[in-house]
Amino acid sequence: MFRVLKPAGKALIVDMRHDITDATIDSYVNQMGASRWNKLITSWTFKSMLRKRAYSPEQIKQLSIAGNFKNYRIDLNPMGFEWWLEK
């Protein structure tokens, strides 16, 4: 990403957090207003597939440093994060 950004270019990555709890996932899914079946499938997908592939806030920090970005910011929310990068 660093390579393709223009000088002073900015990037935003929005993703799920690796360190979220089952309770946080359940709360999020229950607020979706979906059918019971869709809630079950969505909850299972978050817990068994997506969370395993997500980064922790510490990993994001290390990637930011290793990527040579001039500035970075990580804004956490209960389900995920916004990762702001500036070249």
Order of alpha helices (4+ residues) and beta strands (2+ residues): beta-alpha-alpha-alpha-beta-beta
